[in-house]
């Protein structure tokens, strides 16, 4: 199941790219699982996802928690918390 990953802000900077297509193993079921798997893909990924609790996610343009199932997802965006003023 290939997924288009989008990275924003310092996540993008640490990973070293704004987007990539990934095909995670079948046992990767949630956003948290995916982040853990991604962290093992490169040093940049490891740096971006060393503190998964700081990451926010959206699946197919819908904000979700890290416990959200990724089955059927076409696109997953990962980004730092957003603040406004």
HTML snippet that shows the backbone in 3Dmol.js (N, CA, C, O; Angstrom):
<script src="https://3Dmol.org/build/3Dmol-min.js"></script>
<div id="view" style="width:600px;height:400px;position:relative"></div>
<script>
const pdb = `
ATOM      1  N   UNK A   1       0.848  -1.178   0.000  1.00  0.00           N
ATOM      2  CA  UNK A   1       0.000   0.000   0.000  1.00  0.00           C
ATOM      3  C   UNK A   1       0.892   1.239   0.000  1.00  0.00           C
ATOM      4  O   UNK A   1       1.406   1.627   1.049  1.00  0.00           O
ATOM      5  N   UNK A   2       1.078   1.848  -1.134  1.00  0.00           N
ATOM      6  CA  UNK A   2       1.913   3.045  -1.234  1.00  0.00           C
ATOM      7  C   UNK A   2       1.144   4.261  -0.726  1.00  0.00           C
ATOM      8  O   UNK A   2      -0.043   4.428  -1.008  1.00  0.00           O
ATOM      9  N   UNK A   3       1.837   5.095   0.020  1.00  0.00           N
ATOM     10  CA  UNK A   3       1.252   6.301   0.604  1.00  0.00           C
ATOM     11  C   UNK A   3       2.128   7.493   0.236  1.00  0.00           C
ATOM     12  O   UNK A   3       3.354   7.424   0.327  1.00  0.00           O
ATOM     13  N   UNK A   4       1.501   8.568  -0.173  1.00  0.00           N
ATOM     14  CA  UNK A   4       2.223   9.817  -0.436  1.00  0.00           C
ATOM     15  C   UNK A   4       2.388  10.527   0.906  1.00  0.00           C
ATOM     16  O   UNK A   4       1.403  10.896   1.544  1.00  0.00           O
ATOM     17  N   UNK A   5       3.637  10.714   1.330  1.00  0.00           N
ATOM     18  CA  UNK A   5       3.932  11.401   2.584  1.00  0.00           C
ATOM     19  C   UNK A   5       4.269  12.853   2.278  1.00  0.00           C
ATOM     20  O   UNK A   5       5.010  13.144   1.339  1.00  0.00           O
ATOM     21  N   UNK A   6       3.717  13.762   3.078  1.00  0.00           N
ATOM     22  CA  UNK A   6       4.026  15.186   2.978  1.00  0.00           C
ATOM     23  C   UNK A   6       4.601  15.636   4.303  1.00  0.00           C
ATOM     24  O   UNK A   6       4.065  15.306   5.361  1.00  0.00           O
ATOM     25  N   UNK A   7       5.699  16.392   4.255  1.00  0.00           N
ATOM     26  CA  UNK A   7       6.360  16.875   5.460  1.00  0.00           C
ATOM     27  C   UNK A   7       6.402  18.397   5.426  1.00  0.00           C
ATOM     28  O   UNK A   7       6.648  18.998   4.380  1.00  0.00           O
ATOM     29  N   UNK A   8       6.159  19.015   6.581  1.00  0.00           N
ATOM     30  CA  UNK A   8       6.098  20.465   6.655  1.00  0.00           C
ATOM     31  C   UNK A   8       6.982  21.016   7.769  1.00  0.00           C
ATOM     32  O   UNK A   8       7.253  20.341   8.762  1.00  0.00           O
ATOM     33  N   UNK A   9       7.427  22.268   7.578  1.00  0.00           N
ATOM     34  CA  UNK A   9       8.200  23.039   8.565  1.00  0.00           C
ATOM     35  C   UNK A   9       9.470  22.282   8.957  1.00  0.00           C
ATOM     36  O   UNK A   9      10.163  21.763   8.083  1.00  0.00           O
ATOM     37  N   UNK A  10       9.788  22.209  10.251  1.00  0.00           N
ATOM     38  CA  UNK A  10      11.045  21.576  10.644  1.00  0.00           C
ATOM     39  C   UNK A  10      11.057  20.076  10.386  1.00  0.00           C
ATOM     40  O   UNK A  10      12.132  19.482  10.299  1.00  0.00           O
ATOM     41  N   UNK A  11       9.894  19.447  10.260  1.00  0.00           N
ATOM     42  CA  UNK A  11       9.879  18.028   9.885  1.00  0.00           C
ATOM     43  C   UNK A  11      10.494  17.888   8.486  1.00  0.00           C
ATOM     44  O   UNK A  11      11.348  17.029   8.267  1.00  0.00           O
ATOM     45  N   UNK A  12      10.064  18.727   7.547  1.00  0.00           N
ATOM     46  CA  UNK A  12      10.604  18.721   6.183  1.00  0.00           C
ATOM     47  C   UNK A  12      12.109  18.990   6.201  1.00  0.00           C
ATOM     48  O   UNK A  12      12.873  18.311   5.515  1.00  0.00           O
ATOM     49  N   UNK A  13      12.526  19.969   6.977  1.00  0.00           N
ATOM     50  CA  UNK A  13      13.945  20.317   7.034  1.00  0.00           C
ATOM     51  C   UNK A  13      14.788  19.148   7.527  1.00  0.00           C
ATOM     52  O   UNK A  13      15.857  18.880   6.980  1.00  0.00           O
ATOM     53  N   UNK A  14      14.321  18.459   8.547  1.00  0.00           N
ATOM     54  CA  UNK A  14      15.099  17.351   9.105  1.00  0.00           C
ATOM     55  C   UNK A  14      15.090  16.125   8.199  1.00  0.00           C
ATOM     56  O   UNK A  14      16.117  15.465   8.035  1.00  0.00           O
ATOM     57  N   UNK A  15      13.936  15.818   7.612  1.00  0.00           N
ATOM     58  CA  UNK A  15      13.856  14.675   6.700  1.00  0.00           C
ATOM     59  C   UNK A  15      14.681  14.948   5.444  1.00  0.00           C
ATOM     60  O   UNK A  15      15.288  14.039   4.879  1.00  0.00           O
ATOM     61  N   UNK A  16      14.695  16.209   5.016  1.00  0.00           N
ATOM     62  CA  UNK A  16      15.472  16.587   3.839  1.00  0.00           C
ATOM     63  C   UNK A  16      14.668  16.610   2.553  1.00  0.00           C
ATOM     64  O   UNK A  16      15.234  16.731   1.467  1.00  0.00           O
ATOM     65  N   UNK A  17      13.357  16.495   2.667  1.00  0.00           N
ATOM     66  CA  UNK A  17      12.483  16.559   1.496  1.00  0.00           C
ATOM     67  C   UNK A  17      11.071  16.910   1.943  1.00  0.00           C
ATOM     68  O   UNK A  17      10.699  16.683   3.094  1.00  0.00           O
ATOM     69  N   UNK A  18      10.296  17.460   1.032  1.00  0.00           N
ATOM     70  CA  UNK A  18       8.924  17.848   1.349  1.00  0.00           C
ATOM     71  C   UNK A  18       7.908  16.754   1.133  1.00  0.00           C
ATOM     72  O   UNK A  18       6.804  16.807   1.675  1.00  0.00           O
ATOM     73  N   UNK A  19       8.276  15.751   0.335  1.00  0.00           N
ATOM     74  CA  UNK A  19       7.346  14.664   0.037  1.00  0.00           C
ATOM     75  C   UNK A  19       8.120  13.432  -0.408  1.00  0.00           C
ATOM     76  O   UNK A  19       9.231  13.518  -0.933  1.00  0.00           O
ATOM     77  N   UNK A  20       7.497  12.294  -0.181  1.00  0.00           N
ATOM     78  CA  UNK A  20       8.037  11.032  -0.681  1.00  0.00           C
ATOM     79  C   UNK A  20       6.916  10.003  -0.713  1.00  0.00           C
ATOM     80  O   UNK A  20       5.917  10.130  -0.005  1.00  0.00           O
ATOM     81  N   UNK A  21       7.094   9.003  -1.528  1.00  0.00           N
ATOM     82  CA  UNK A  21       6.130   7.904  -1.604  1.00  0.00           C
ATOM     83  C   UNK A  21       6.733   6.731  -0.847  1.00  0.00           C
ATOM     84  O   UNK A  21       7.868   6.334  -1.107  1.00  0.00           O
ATOM     85  N   UNK A  22       5.969   6.176   0.093  1.00  0.00           N
ATOM     86  CA  UNK A  22       6.467   5.059   0.895  1.00  0.00           C
ATOM     87  C   UNK A  22       5.504   3.874   0.790  1.00  0.00           C
ATOM     88  O   UNK A  22       4.321   4.039   0.491  1.00  0.00           O
ATOM     89  N   UNK A  23       6.027   2.703   1.036  1.00  0.00           N
ATOM     90  CA  UNK A  23       5.237   1.478   1.031  1.00  0.00           C
ATOM     91  C   UNK A  23       5.553   0.727   2.322  1.00  0.00           C
ATOM     92  O   UNK A  23       6.369  -0.194   2.329  1.00  0.00           O
ATOM     93  N   UNK A  24       4.894   1.130   3.424  1.00  0.00           N
ATOM     94  CA  UNK A  24       5.207   0.518   4.723  1.00  0.00           C
ATOM     95  C   UNK A  24       4.777  -0.949   4.779  1.00  0.00           C
ATOM     96  O   UNK A  24       3.880  -1.366   4.046  1.00  0.00           O
ATOM     97  N   UNK A  25       5.414  -1.723   5.646  1.00  0.00           N
ATOM     98  CA  UNK A  25       5.029  -3.124   5.819  1.00  0.00           C
ATOM     99  C   UNK A  25       3.566  -3.242   6.281  1.00  0.00           C
ATOM    100  O   UNK A  25       3.000  -2.300   6.836  1.00  0.00           O
ATOM    101  N   UNK A  26       2.984  -4.389   6.045  1.00  0.00           N
ATOM    102  CA  UNK A  26       1.567  -4.622   6.365  1.00  0.00           C
ATOM    103  C   UNK A  26       1.242  -4.458   7.848  1.00  0.00           C
ATOM    104  O   UNK A  26       0.103  -4.146   8.197  1.00  0.00           O
ATOM    105  N   UNK A  27       2.224  -4.663   8.723  1.00  0.00           N
ATOM    106  CA  UNK A  27       1.939  -4.564  10.162  1.00  0.00           C
ATOM    107  C   UNK A  27       1.928  -3.119  10.674  1.00  0.00           C
ATOM    108  O   UNK A  27       1.706  -2.898  11.864  1.00  0.00           O
ATOM    109  N   UNK A  28       2.157  -2.150   9.817  1.00  0.00           N
ATOM    110  CA  UNK A  28       2.092  -0.735  10.197  1.00  0.00           C
ATOM    111  C   UNK A  28       0.630  -0.314  10.076  1.00  0.00           C
ATOM    112  O   UNK A  28       0.120  -0.146   8.968  1.00  0.00           O
ATOM    113  N   UNK A  29      -0.048  -0.141  11.222  1.00  0.00           N
ATOM    114  CA  UNK A  29      -1.497   0.060  11.216  1.00  0.00           C
ATOM    115  C   UNK A  29      -1.947   1.468  11.579  1.00  0.00           C
ATOM    116  O   UNK A  29      -3.030   1.890  11.172  1.00  0.00           O
ATOM    117  N   UNK A  30      -1.136   2.205  12.337  1.00  0.00           N
ATOM    118  CA  UNK A  30      -1.536   3.532  12.814  1.00  0.00           C
ATOM    119  C   UNK A  30      -0.502   4.581  12.407  1.00  0.00           C
ATOM    120  O   UNK A  30       0.589   4.254  11.941  1.00  0.00           O
ATOM    121  N   UNK A  31      -0.867   5.827  12.592  1.00  0.00           N
ATOM    122  CA  UNK A  31       0.074   6.916  12.335  1.00  0.00           C
ATOM    123  C   UNK A  31       1.310   6.753  13.230  1.00  0.00           C
ATOM    124  O   UNK A  31       2.436   6.949  12.772  1.00  0.00           O
ATOM    125  N   UNK A  32       1.105   6.401  14.485  1.00  0.00           N
ATOM    126  CA  UNK A  32       2.237   6.206  15.395  1.00  0.00           C
ATOM    127  C   UNK A  32       3.156   5.093  14.897  1.00  0.00           C
ATOM    128  O   UNK A  32       4.378   5.238  14.940  1.00  0.00           O
ATOM    129  N   UNK A  33       2.583   3.983  14.425  1.00  0.00           N
ATOM    130  CA  UNK A  33       3.389   2.897  13.855  1.00  0.00           C
ATOM    131  C   UNK A  33       4.186   3.411  12.657  1.00  0.00           C
ATOM    132  O   UNK A  33       5.369   3.104  12.508  1.00  0.00           O
ATOM    133  N   UNK A  34       3.528   4.189  11.812  1.00  0.00           N
ATOM    134  CA  UNK A  34       4.170   4.721  10.616  1.00  0.00           C
ATOM    135  C   UNK A  34       5.335   5.630  10.978  1.00  0.00           C
ATOM    136  O   UNK A  34       6.403   5.544  10.371  1.00  0.00           O
ATOM    137  N   UNK A  35       5.137   6.498  11.957  1.00  0.00           N
ATOM    138  CA  UNK A  35       6.208   7.392  12.394  1.00  0.00           C
ATOM    139  C   UNK A  35       7.399   6.578  12.912  1.00  0.00           C
ATOM    140  O   UNK A  35       8.550   6.888  12.605  1.00  0.00           O
ATOM    141  N   UNK A  36       7.112   5.543  13.693  1.00  0.00           N
ATOM    142  CA  UNK A  36       8.190   4.682  14.187  1.00  0.00           C
ATOM    143  C   UNK A  36       8.940   4.006  13.061  1.00  0.00           C
ATOM    144  O   UNK A  36      10.166   3.912  13.100  1.00  0.00           O
ATOM    145  N   UNK A  37       8.221   3.536  12.060  1.00  0.00           N
ATOM    146  CA  UNK A  37       8.848   2.895  10.905  1.00  0.00           C
ATOM    147  C   UNK A  37       9.657   3.905  10.095  1.00  0.00           C
ATOM    148  O   UNK A  37      10.779   3.616   9.679  1.00  0.00           O
ATOM    149  N   UNK A  38       9.090   5.084   9.874  1.00  0.00           N
ATOM    150  CA  UNK A  38       9.798   6.122   9.128  1.00  0.00           C
ATOM    151  C   UNK A  38      11.098   6.519   9.816  1.00  0.00           C
ATOM    152  O   UNK A  38      12.097   6.792   9.150  1.00  0.00           O
ATOM    153  N   UNK A  39      11.089   6.553  11.150  1.00  0.00           N
ATOM    154  CA  UNK A  39      12.282   6.957  11.904  1.00  0.00           C
ATOM    155  C   UNK A  39      13.480   6.062  11.593  1.00  0.00           C
ATOM    156  O   UNK A  39      14.628   6.477  11.754  1.00  0.00           O
ATOM    157  N   UNK A  40      13.215   4.848  11.152  1.00  0.00           N
ATOM    158  CA  UNK A  40      14.295   3.930  10.819  1.00  0.00           C
ATOM    159  C   UNK A  40      14.767   4.010   9.379  1.00  0.00           C
ATOM    160  O   UNK A  40      15.652   3.249   8.985  1.00  0.00           O
ATOM    161  N   UNK A  41      14.209   4.900   8.590  1.00  0.00           N
ATOM    162  CA  UNK A  41      14.529   4.959   7.167  1.00  0.00           C
ATOM    163  C   UNK A  41      15.808   5.733   6.851  1.00  0.00           C
ATOM    164  O   UNK A  41      16.480   5.423   5.867  1.00  0.00           O
ATOM    165  N   UNK A  42      16.157   6.728   7.660  1.00  0.00           N
ATOM    166  CA  UNK A  42      17.391   7.500   7.439  1.00  0.00           C
ATOM    167  C   UNK A  42      17.706   8.306   8.683  1.00  0.00           C
ATOM    168  O   UNK A  42      16.889   8.399   9.599  1.00  0.00           O
ATOM    169  N   UNK A  43      18.878   8.882   8.709  1.00  0.00           N
ATOM    170  CA  UNK A  43      19.247   9.748   9.825  1.00  0.00           C
ATOM    171  C   UNK A  43      18.352  10.972   9.919  1.00  0.00           C
ATOM    172  O   UNK A  43      18.007  11.412  11.015  1.00  0.00           O
ATOM    173  N   UNK A  44      17.978  11.518   8.778  1.00  0.00           N
ATOM    174  CA  UNK A  44      17.083  12.674   8.759  1.00  0.00           C
ATOM    175  C   UNK A  44      15.705  12.332   9.296  1.00  0.00           C
ATOM    176  O   UNK A  44      15.115  13.102  10.054  1.00  0.00           O
ATOM    177  N   UNK A  45      15.197  11.173   8.898  1.00  0.00           N
ATOM    178  CA  UNK A  45      13.905  10.723   9.419  1.00  0.00           C
ATOM    179  C   UNK A  45      13.998  10.514  10.937  1.00  0.00           C
ATOM    180  O   UNK A  45      13.098  10.902  11.683  1.00  0.00           O
ATOM    181  N   UNK A  46      15.085   9.903  11.375  1.00  0.00           N
ATOM    182  CA  UNK A  46      15.265   9.661  12.806  1.00  0.00           C
ATOM    183  C   UNK A  46      15.259  10.971  13.581  1.00  0.00           C
ATOM    184  O   UNK A  46      14.654  11.060  14.648  1.00  0.00           O
ATOM    185  N   UNK A  47      15.934  11.992  13.046  1.00  0.00           N
ATOM    186  CA  UNK A  47      15.974  13.295  13.715  1.00  0.00           C
ATOM    187  C   UNK A  47      14.596  13.945  13.740  1.00  0.00           C
ATOM    188  O   UNK A  47      14.216  14.559  14.737  1.00  0.00           O
ATOM    189  N   UNK A  48      13.847  13.812  12.649  1.00  0.00           N
ATOM    190  CA  UNK A  48      12.520  14.432  12.578  1.00  0.00           C
ATOM    191  C   UNK A  48      11.540  13.784  13.538  1.00  0.00           C
ATOM    192  O   UNK A  48      10.673  14.457  14.095  1.00  0.00           O
ATOM    193  N   UNK A  49      11.675  12.476  13.734  1.00  0.00           N
ATOM    194  CA  UNK A  49      10.664  11.746  14.490  1.00  0.00           C
ATOM    195  C   UNK A  49      11.159  11.220  15.834  1.00  0.00           C
ATOM    196  O   UNK A  49      10.562  10.308  16.406  1.00  0.00           O
ATOM    197  N   UNK A  50      12.261  11.802  16.342  1.00  0.00           N
ATOM    198  CA  UNK A  50      12.802  11.332  17.618  1.00  0.00           C
ATOM    199  C   UNK A  50      11.834  11.559  18.768  1.00  0.00           C
ATOM    200  O   UNK A  50      11.870  10.813  19.747  1.00  0.00           O
ATOM    201  N   UNK A  51      10.977  12.556  18.684  1.00  0.00           N
ATOM    202  CA  UNK A  51       9.963  12.813  19.705  1.00  0.00           C
ATOM    203  C   UNK A  51       8.602  12.824  19.018  1.00  0.00           C
ATOM    204  O   UNK A  51       8.068  13.885  18.695  1.00  0.00           O
ATOM    205  N   UNK A  52       8.052  11.644  18.799  1.00  0.00           N
ATOM    206  CA  UNK A  52       6.798  11.509  18.043  1.00  0.00           C
ATOM    207  C   UNK A  52       5.658  12.299  18.666  1.00  0.00           C
ATOM    208  O   UNK A  52       4.728  12.691  17.961  1.00  0.00           O
ATOM    209  N   UNK A  53       5.707  12.539  19.951  1.00  0.00           N
ATOM    210  CA  UNK A  53       4.654  13.303  20.620  1.00  0.00           C
ATOM    211  C   UNK A  53       4.558  14.746  20.143  1.00  0.00           C
ATOM    212  O   UNK A  53       3.555  15.416  20.390  1.00  0.00           O
ATOM    213  N   UNK A  54       5.591  15.227  19.462  1.00  0.00           N
ATOM    214  CA  UNK A  54       5.584  16.598  18.933  1.00  0.00           C
ATOM    215  C   UNK A  54       5.030  16.674  17.515  1.00  0.00           C
ATOM    216  O   UNK A  54       4.934  17.761  16.944  1.00  0.00           O
ATOM    217  N   UNK A  55       4.670  15.541  16.950  1.00  0.00           N
ATOM    218  CA  UNK A  55       4.218  15.485  15.559  1.00  0.00           C
ATOM    219  C   UNK A  55       2.691  15.503  15.503  1.00  0.00           C
ATOM    220  O   UNK A  55       2.017  14.861  16.308  1.00  0.00           O
ATOM    221  N   UNK A  56       2.169  16.245  14.544  1.00  0.00           N
ATOM    222  CA  UNK A  56       0.738  16.252  14.251  1.00  0.00           C
ATOM    223  C   UNK A  56       0.574  15.622  12.875  1.00  0.00           C
ATOM    224  O   UNK A  56       1.513  15.590  12.080  1.00  0.00           O
ATOM    225  N   UNK A  57      -0.639  15.116  12.599  1.00  0.00           N
ATOM    226  CA  UNK A  57      -0.852  14.393  11.348  1.00  0.00           C
ATOM    227  C   UNK A  57      -2.197  14.715  10.727  1.00  0.00           C
ATOM    228  O   UNK A  57      -3.143  15.119  11.403  1.00  0.00           O
ATOM    229  N   UNK A  58      -2.249  14.524   9.423  1.00  0.00           N
ATOM    230  CA  UNK A  58      -3.504  14.599   8.684  1.00  0.00           C
ATOM    231  C   UNK A  58      -3.504  13.450   7.674  1.00  0.00           C
ATOM    232  O   UNK A  58      -2.513  13.212   6.984  1.00  0.00           O
ATOM    233  N   UNK A  59      -4.620  12.754   7.604  1.00  0.00           N
ATOM    234  CA  UNK A  59      -4.803  11.692   6.616  1.00  0.00           C
ATOM    235  C   UNK A  59      -5.820  12.185   5.604  1.00  0.00           C
ATOM    236  O   UNK A  59      -6.949  12.527   5.955  1.00  0.00           O
ATOM    237  N   UNK A  60      -5.411  12.218   4.354  1.00  0.00           N
ATOM    238  CA  UNK A  60      -6.291  12.672   3.276  1.00  0.00           C
ATOM    239  C   UNK A  60      -7.003  13.974   3.654  1.00  0.00           C
ATOM    240  O   UNK A  60      -8.221  14.099   3.528  1.00  0.00           O
ATOM    241  N   UNK A  61      -6.204  14.939   4.121  1.00  0.00           N
ATOM    242  CA  UNK A  61      -6.655  16.299   4.459  1.00  0.00           C
ATOM    243  C   UNK A  61      -7.540  16.398   5.706  1.00  0.00           C
ATOM    244  O   UNK A  61      -8.221  17.406   5.892  1.00  0.00           O
ATOM    245  N   UNK A  62      -7.543  15.367   6.564  1.00  0.00           N
ATOM    246  CA  UNK A  62      -8.294  15.422   7.827  1.00  0.00           C
ATOM    247  C   UNK A  62      -7.326  15.265   8.986  1.00  0.00           C
ATOM    248  O   UNK A  62      -6.559  14.303   9.032  1.00  0.00           O
ATOM    249  N   UNK A  63      -7.356  16.211   9.931  1.00  0.00           N
ATOM    250  CA  UNK A  63      -6.507  16.103  11.111  1.00  0.00           C
ATOM    251  C   UNK A  63      -6.892  14.856  11.894  1.00  0.00           C
ATOM    252  O   UNK A  63      -8.073  14.571  12.091  1.00  0.00           O
ATOM    253  N   UNK A  64      -5.879  14.118  12.339  1.00  0.00           N
ATOM    254  CA  UNK A  64      -6.108  12.878  13.086  1.00  0.00           C
ATOM    255  C   UNK A  64      -5.109  12.776  14.232  1.00  0.00           C
ATOM    256  O   UNK A  64      -4.089  13.465  14.242  1.00  0.00           O
ATOM    257  N   UNK A  65      -5.405  11.925  15.180  1.00  0.00           N
ATOM    258  CA  UNK A  65      -4.478  11.621  16.264  1.00  0.00           C
ATOM    259  C   UNK A  65      -3.476  10.570  15.819  1.00  0.00           C
ATOM    260  O   UNK A  65      -3.649   9.934  14.780  1.00  0.00           O
ATOM    261  N   UNK A  66      -2.441  10.396  16.600  1.00  0.00           N
ATOM    262  CA  UNK A  66      -1.406   9.424  16.250  1.00  0.00           C
ATOM    263  C   UNK A  66      -1.902   7.988  16.324  1.00  0.00           C
ATOM    264  O   UNK A  66      -1.258   7.079  15.801  1.00  0.00           O
ATOM    265  N   UNK A  67      -3.046   7.780  16.973  1.00  0.00           N
ATOM    266  CA  UNK A  67      -3.624   6.440  17.062  1.00  0.00           C
ATOM    267  C   UNK A  67      -4.547   6.116  15.890  1.00  0.00           C
ATOM    268  O   UNK A  67      -5.135   5.035  15.852  1.00  0.00           O
ATOM    269  N   UNK A  68      -4.683   7.036  14.936  1.00  0.00           N
ATOM    270  CA  UNK A  68      -5.574   6.834  13.795  1.00  0.00           C
ATOM    271  C   UNK A  68      -5.049   5.734  12.875  1.00  0.00           C
ATOM    272  O   UNK A  68      -3.848   5.634  12.625  1.00  0.00           O
ATOM    273  N   UNK A  69      -5.967   4.919  12.380  1.00  0.00           N
ATOM    274  CA  UNK A  69      -5.625   3.861  11.430  1.00  0.00           C
ATOM    275  C   UNK A  69      -5.257   4.477  10.081  1.00  0.00           C
ATOM    276  O   UNK A  69      -5.874   5.447   9.642  1.00  0.00           O
ATOM    277  N   UNK A  70      -4.252   3.906   9.435  1.00  0.00           N
ATOM    278  CA  UNK A  70      -3.812   4.435   8.144  1.00  0.00           C
ATOM    279  C   UNK A  70      -4.315   3.609   6.960  1.00  0.00           C
ATOM    280  O   UNK A  70      -4.020   3.941   5.812  1.00  0.00           O
ATOM    281  N   UNK A  71      -5.064   2.546   7.217  1.00  0.00           N
ATOM    282  CA  UNK A  71      -5.571   1.697   6.142  1.00  0.00           C
ATOM    283  C   UNK A  71      -6.354   2.510   5.121  1.00  0.00           C
ATOM    284  O   UNK A  71      -7.257   3.262   5.488  1.00  0.00           O
ATOM    285  N   UNK A  72      -6.023   2.367   3.866  1.00  0.00           N
ATOM    286  CA  UNK A  72      -6.712   3.070   2.800  1.00  0.00           C
ATOM    287  C   UNK A  72      -6.263   4.501   2.568  1.00  0.00           C
ATOM    288  O   UNK A  72      -6.766   5.165   1.661  1.00  0.00           O
ATOM    289  N   UNK A  73      -5.325   4.990   3.369  1.00  0.00           N
ATOM    290  CA  UNK A  73      -4.854   6.374   3.216  1.00  0.00           C
ATOM    291  C   UNK A  73      -4.117   6.535   1.895  1.00  0.00           C
ATOM    292  O   UNK A  73      -3.300   5.692   1.523  1.00  0.00           O
ATOM    293  N   UNK A  74      -4.408   7.616   1.192  1.00  0.00           N
ATOM    294  CA  UNK A  74      -3.685   7.955  -0.030  1.00  0.00           C
ATOM    295  C   UNK A  74      -2.556   8.924   0.281  1.00  0.00           C
ATOM    296  O   UNK A  74      -1.493   8.872  -0.337  1.00  0.00           O
ATOM    297  N   UNK A  75      -2.800   9.827   1.264  1.00  0.00           N
ATOM    298  CA  UNK A  75      -1.832  10.871   1.594  1.00  0.00           C
ATOM    299  C   UNK A  75      -1.826  11.094   3.102  1.00  0.00           C
ATOM    300  O   UNK A  75      -2.879  11.189   3.732  1.00  0.00           O
ATOM    301  N   UNK A  76      -0.632  11.175   3.669  1.00  0.00           N
ATOM    302  CA  UNK A  76      -0.487  11.480   5.090  1.00  0.00           C
ATOM    303  C   UNK A  76       0.500  12.624   5.220  1.00  0.00           C
ATOM    304  O   UNK A  76       1.618  12.555   4.710  1.00  0.00           O
ATOM    305  N   UNK A  77       0.081  13.674   5.903  1.00  0.00           N
ATOM    306  CA  UNK A  77       0.932  14.833   6.161  1.00  0.00           C
ATOM    307  C   UNK A  77       1.388  14.794   7.612  1.00  0.00           C
ATOM    308  O   UNK A  77       0.599  14.510   8.513  1.00  0.00           O
ATOM    309  N   UNK A  78       2.663  15.079   7.831  1.00  0.00           N
ATOM    310  CA  UNK A  78       3.235  15.141   9.178  1.00  0.00           C
ATOM    311  C   UNK A  78       3.856  16.514   9.359  1.00  0.00           C
ATOM    312  O   UNK A  78       4.574  17.003   8.486  1.00  0.00           O
ATOM    313  N   UNK A  79       3.575  17.133  10.502  1.00  0.00           N
ATOM    314  CA  UNK A  79       4.000  18.510  10.734  1.00  0.00           C
ATOM    315  C   UNK A  79       4.058  18.791  12.224  1.00  0.00           C
ATOM    316  O   UNK A  79       3.475  18.052  13.019  1.00  0.00           O
ATOM    317  N   UNK A  80       4.759  19.859  12.614  1.00  0.00           N
ATOM    318  CA  UNK A  80       4.806  20.236  14.034  1.00  0.00           C
ATOM    319  C   UNK A  80       3.484  20.888  14.439  1.00  0.00           C
ATOM    320  O   UNK A  80       2.679  21.257  13.583  1.00  0.00           O
ATOM    321  N   UNK A  81       3.266  21.028  15.745  1.00  0.00           N
ATOM    322  CA  UNK A  81       2.055  21.730  16.202  1.00  0.00           C
ATOM    323  C   UNK A  81       1.977  23.113  15.593  1.00  0.00           C
ATOM    324  O   UNK A  81       2.994  23.786  15.429  1.00  0.00           O
ATOM    325  N   UNK A  82       0.782  23.531  15.262  1.00  0.00           N
ATOM    326  CA  UNK A  82       0.546  24.839  14.655  1.00  0.00           C
ATOM    327  C   UNK A  82      -0.050  25.754  15.711  1.00  0.00           C
ATOM    328  O   UNK A  82      -1.000  25.386  16.402  1.00  0.00           O
ATOM    329  N   UNK A  83       0.506  26.933  15.831  1.00  0.00           N
ATOM    330  CA  UNK A  83      -0.052  27.919  16.758  1.00  0.00           C
ATOM    331  C   UNK A  83      -0.452  29.157  15.989  1.00  0.00           C
ATOM    332  O   UNK A  83       0.086  29.447  14.920  1.00  0.00           O
ATOM    333  N   UNK A  84      -1.379  29.864  16.533  1.00  0.00           N
ATOM    334  CA  UNK A  84      -1.836  31.087  15.871  1.00  0.00           C
ATOM    335  C   UNK A  84      -1.875  32.223  16.853  1.00  0.00           C
ATOM    336  O   UNK A  84      -1.677  32.034  18.053  1.00  0.00           O
ATOM    337  N   UNK A  85      -2.127  33.388  16.344  1.00  0.00           N
ATOM    338  CA  UNK A  85      -2.152  34.525  17.249  1.00  0.00           C
ATOM    339  C   UNK A  85      -3.142  35.551  16.835  1.00  0.00           C
ATOM    340  O   UNK A  85      -3.283  36.577  17.501  1.00  0.00           O
TER     341      UNK A  85
END
`;
const viewer = $3Dmol.createViewer("view");
viewer.addModel(pdb, "pdb");
viewer.setStyle({}, {cartoon: {color: "spectrum"}});
viewer.zoomTo();
viewer.render();
</script>
